[in-house]
């Protein structure tokens, strides 16, 4: 009995599933980075609403990106 018959979840998947995984990955990355990117882009416009100066907003956005780069898994 072949391994794929024992474990049907291990069967090779078609190109449709690869496209679905790609779309889900792009959506997750975009939805994770977009809010911080928008805060950085509109920092001068929203600094009064946030009650912070431009430097504080810049530090928060920079901290987000620095933390993300330090916590990412190592590439193969």
MARPAVEX-716752 format. One record per atom (N, C-alpha, C): atom name; x, y, z; residue in three letters. Coordinates in steps of 0.001 Angstrom, whole numbers, plus 500000, padded with zeros to 6 digits. Layout:
% residues N
[CA,[X,Y,Z],Ala]
...
% end
This chain:
% residues 76
[N,[500836,498831,500000],Unk]
[CA,[500000,500000,500000],Unk]
[C,[500892,501249,500000],Unk]
[N,[500653,502137,499091],Unk]
[CA,[501465,503344,498961],Unk]
[C,[501173,504309,500110],Unk]
[N,[502154,505173,500349],Unk]
[CA,[502023,506114,501461],Unk]
[C,[500842,507072,501267],Unk]
[N,[500595,507486,500022],Unk]
[CA,[499491,508411,499782],Unk]
[C,[498137,507746,499994],Unk]
[N,[498072,506402,499864],Unk]
[CA,[496821,505706,500119],Unk]
[C,[496561,505603,501621],Unk]
[N,[497630,505492,502430],Unk]
[CA,[497473,505432,503875],Unk]
[C,[497055,506786,504435],Unk]
[N,[497624,507825,503904],Unk]
[CA,[497370,509184,504375],Unk]
[C,[496876,510025,503205],Unk]
[N,[495571,510095,503016],Unk]
[CA,[495065,510839,501855],Unk]
[C,[495407,512319,501892],Unk]
[N,[495724,512878,503063],Unk]
[CA,[496085,514293,503138],Unk]
[C,[497463,514573,502540],Unk]
[N,[498262,513537,502337],Unk]
[CA,[499606,513705,501800],Unk]
[C,[499653,513596,500280],Unk]
[N,[498501,513478,499657],Unk]
[CA,[498469,513386,498203],Unk]
[C,[498956,514697,497595],Unk]
[N,[499587,514627,496439],Unk]
[CA,[499974,515875,495772],Unk]
[C,[498732,516673,495417],Unk]
[N,[498821,517948,495594],Unk]
[CA,[497683,518811,495304],Unk]
[C,[497906,519504,493978],Unk]
[N,[496831,519897,493366],Unk]
[CA,[496891,520523,492049],Unk]
[C,[497253,521993,492123],Unk]
[N,[497343,522619,490951],Unk]
[CA,[497710,524031,490904],Unk]
[C,[496667,524947,491544],Unk]
[N,[495415,524493,491634],Unk]
[CA,[494387,525318,492276],Unk]
[C,[494700,525546,493743],Unk]
[N,[495190,524510,494423],Unk]
[CA,[495501,524672,495841],Unk]
[C,[496733,525562,496025],Unk]
[N,[497661,525514,495098],Unk]
[CA,[498830,526409,495184],Unk]
[C,[498406,527860,495027],Unk]
[N,[497480,528090,494133],Unk]
[CA,[496977,529441,493929],Unk]
[C,[496228,529929,495167],Unk]
[N,[495490,529052,495800],Unk]
[CA,[494773,529404,497025],Unk]
[C,[495747,529735,498157],Unk]
[N,[496795,528949,498288],Unk]
[CA,[497808,529224,499310],Unk]
[C,[498511,530543,499028],Unk]
[N,[498831,530802,497783],Unk]
[CA,[499468,532064,497406],Unk]
[C,[498568,533244,497712],Unk]
[N,[497302,533133,497365],Unk]
[CA,[496351,534217,497627],Unk]
[C,[496179,534447,499128],Unk]
[N,[496116,533383,499908],Unk]
[CA,[495979,533522,501359],Unk]
[C,[497222,534164,501968],Unk]
[N,[498390,533816,501466],Unk]
[CA,[499634,534396,501960],Unk]
[C,[499706,535882,501648],Unk]
[N,[499363,536252,500434],Unk]
[CA,[499376,537669,500056],Unk]
[C,[498369,538458,500886],Unk]
[N,[497193,537898,501089],Unk]
[CA,[496168,538568,501894],Unk]
[C,[496617,538743,503342],Unk]
[N,[497225,537716,503915],Unk]
[CA,[497694,537804,505305],Unk]
[C,[498805,538830,505448],Unk]
[N,[499765,538821,504520],Unk]
[CA,[500860,539792,504587],Unk]
[C,[500350,541214,504421],Unk]
[N,[499453,541416,503484],Unk]
[CA,[498919,542754,503241],Unk]
[C,[498113,543255,504430],Unk]
[N,[497270,542405,504984],Unk]
[CA,[496449,542845,506109],Unk]
[C,[497272,543070,507370],Unk]
[N,[498429,542423,507486],Unk]
[CA,[499282,542635,508651],Unk]
[C,[500096,543918,508536],Unk]
[N,[500529,544275,507351],Unk]
[CA,[501430,545406,507180],Unk]
[C,[500705,546696,506839],Unk]
[N,[499519,546611,506275],Unk]
[CA,[498814,547800,505812],Unk]
[C,[498504,548817,506918],Unk]
[N,[497993,548415,508079],Unk]
[CA,[497707,549429,509103],Unk]
[C,[498933,550222,509538],Unk]
[N,[500052,549556,509719],Unk]
[CA,[501265,550252,510142],Unk]
[C,[501798,551121,509012],Unk]
[N,[501708,550642,507806],Unk]
[CA,[502145,551444,506668],Unk]
[C,[501323,552703,506504],Unk]
[N,[500026,552589,506730],Unk]
[CA,[499164,553766,506634],Unk]
[C,[499432,554762,507757],Unk]
[N,[499691,554268,508953],Unk]
[CA,[500037,555171,510054],Unk]
[C,[501320,555922,509721],Unk]
[N,[502292,555217,509181],Unk]
[CA,[503534,555882,508792],Unk]
[C,[503329,556874,507672],Unk]
[N,[502495,556543,506723],Unk]
[CA,[502270,557432,505578],Unk]
[C,[501499,558686,505973],Unk]
[N,[500566,558549,506894],Unk]
[CA,[499738,559684,507294],Unk]
[C,[500129,560244,508659],Unk]
[N,[501346,559992,509080],Unk]
[CA,[501780,560418,510418],Unk]
[C,[501636,561914,510616],Unk]
[N,[501984,562689,509626],Unk]
[CA,[501887,564147,509773],Unk]
[C,[500442,564615,509873],Unk]
[N,[499544,563899,509243],Unk]
[CA,[498142,564288,509265],Unk]
[C,[497419,563844,510542],Unk]
[N,[497837,562735,511136],Unk]
[CA,[497092,562184,512269],Unk]
[C,[497808,562357,513603],Unk]
[N,[498929,563038,513622],Unk]
[CA,[499675,563142,514880],Unk]
[C,[498876,563859,515963],Unk]
[N,[498078,564844,515607],Unk]
[CA,[497264,565538,516613],Unk]
[C,[496167,564619,517147],Unk]
[N,[495574,563823,516281],Unk]
[CA,[494516,562910,516715],Unk]
[C,[495061,561823,517641],Unk]
[N,[496303,561404,517408],Unk]
[CA,[496919,560386,518257],Unk]
[C,[497529,560986,519517],Unk]
[N,[497719,562294,519515],Unk]
[CA,[498328,562938,520671],Unk]
[C,[499809,562667,520798],Unk]
[N,[500473,562431,519693],Unk]
[CA,[501910,562151,519680],Unk]
[C,[502578,563033,518642],Unk]
[N,[503854,563209,518802],Unk]
[CA,[504626,563923,517802],Unk]
[C,[505054,562997,516679],Unk]
[N,[505639,563583,515666],Unk]
[CA,[506098,562788,514517],Unk]
[C,[507183,561790,514919],Unk]
[N,[508046,562203,515856],Unk]
[CA,[509126,561313,516279],Unk]
[C,[508594,560077,517000],Unk]
[N,[507583,560259,517837],Unk]
[CA,[507011,559121,518561],Unk]
[C,[506339,558144,517602],Unk]
[N,[505625,558666,516637],Unk]
[CA,[504985,557787,515646],Unk]
[C,[506046,557055,514836],Unk]
[N,[507092,557765,514449],Unk]
[CA,[508191,557135,513717],Unk]
[C,[508868,556040,514527],Unk]
[N,[509029,556269,515816],Unk]
[CA,[509633,555245,516679],Unk]
[C,[508732,554015,516786],Unk]
[N,[507430,554238,516886],Unk]
[CA,[506508,553097,516963],Unk]
[C,[506506,552279,515676],Unk]
[N,[506469,552968,514546],Unk]
[CA,[506485,552259,513262],Unk]
[C,[507820,551540,513074],Unk]
[N,[508916,552206,513418],Unk]
[CA,[510231,551577,513323],Unk]
[C,[510364,550377,514238],Unk]
[N,[509805,550473,515441],Unk]
[CA,[509834,549350,516376],Unk]
[C,[509044,548166,515835],Unk]
[N,[507913,548444,515200],Unk]
[CA,[507126,547373,514593],Unk]
[C,[507948,546615,513552],Unk]
[N,[508591,547348,512653],Unk]
[CA,[509367,546698,511597],Unk]
[C,[510615,546005,512153],Unk]
[N,[511262,546609,513136],Unk]
[CA,[512446,545979,513735],Unk]
[C,[512072,544692,514464],Unk]
[N,[510966,544722,515189],Unk]
[CA,[510511,543521,515889],Unk]
[C,[510127,542430,514893],Unk]
[N,[509441,542814,513837],Unk]
[CA,[509069,541831,512811],Unk]
[C,[510271,541191,512152],Unk]
[N,[511314,541969,511922],Unk]
[CA,[512503,541397,511279],Unk]
[C,[513283,540498,512234],Unk]
[N,[513240,540793,513512],Unk]
[CA,[513955,539962,514491],Unk]
[C,[513211,538661,514795],Unk]
[N,[511886,538690,514682],Unk]
[CA,[511093,537512,515039],Unk]
[C,[510783,536597,513871],Unk]
[N,[511133,536982,512675],Unk]
[CA,[510815,536138,511526],Unk]
[C,[511679,534881,511561],Unk]
[N,[511148,533790,511055],Unk]
[CA,[511947,532560,511030],Unk]
[C,[513099,532691,510040],Unk]
[N,[514201,532029,510325],Unk]
[CA,[515335,532121,509389],Unk]
[C,[515007,531488,508051],Unk]
[N,[515529,532076,507001],Unk]
[CA,[515273,531521,505661],Unk]
[C,[516183,530325,505429],Unk]
[N,[515710,529435,504615],Unk]
[CA,[516455,528189,504365],Unk]
[C,[517595,528401,503424],Unk]
% end
